[in-house]
Amino acid sequence: MIEENVKNLLEEVGTNPLGEKVTLVAAVKTQTVEDINRAIRAGITDIGDNHVQEFRDKYDFIEGNPHRHFIGHLQLNKVKYLIGRTYLYQSVDRMELAEEISKRSERAGVMSDCLIQINIGNEESKGGFEYDDGLAAYEKICALPALKVKGLMAMLPISDDEQFLRSLAKKMRELYDKLREKDADIEYLSMGMSGDWKLCVECGSNMVRLGTSIFGPRHYNNT
């Protein structure tokens, strides 16, 4: 099932309407090492972890040297476990986190790449910078010595109102385009999960984070 899902998704994800290749990040929360490696052998090149403990426990057993993304909420005291091992910190949702990643990256002699998380739905249950603060957050994070902004990340609210969701997704693309005009290093708009990725890609996302679509329902006894 995993192999077939990956094959079908890679064909379907393809490019967005702007002609940009869409990167498929497999969200591997609670998945076994065996299933993660099956997905990689089927063609997955990028995997995303939500929990630092899982990232650490499985790190040495993952095959194929995929890009390792961290896509979950990150506590400051756990940043140290990810430095030098993470391709992209997708969930930089506050300045103190950006500062901690930069500080520890500088100590380790590495430059880390990140996405700025935007709370596009203004949801209390989700982290991230407010939309109107996105440009200011970019300027502040760019001033840090060992952290490079590579784009934006967002999670759309759960809603049956497709027009509303499209309006939010298009606003994210507008902010992404503004940043890209300023900075040639801006590369990723990570927006879209298993329930809404098609809408997000249609609105200009060029990176999606899919778990259930690849692995099926999560099995929480695997952690």
Buried (B, 14 or more C-beta within 10 A) or exposed (E): EBEEBBEEBBEEBEEBEEEBEBBBBBBBBBBBBEBBBBBBEBEBBBBBBBBBEBBBEBBEEBEEEBBBBBBBBBEEEBBEBBBEEBBBBBBBBBEEBBBBBBBBBBEEEEEBBBBBBBBBBEEEEBBBBEBEBBBEBBEBBBEBEBBBBBBBBBBBBEEEEEEEBBEBBEBBBEBBEBBBEEBEEBBBBBBBBBEBBEBBBBBBBBBBBBBEBBBEEBEEEEE
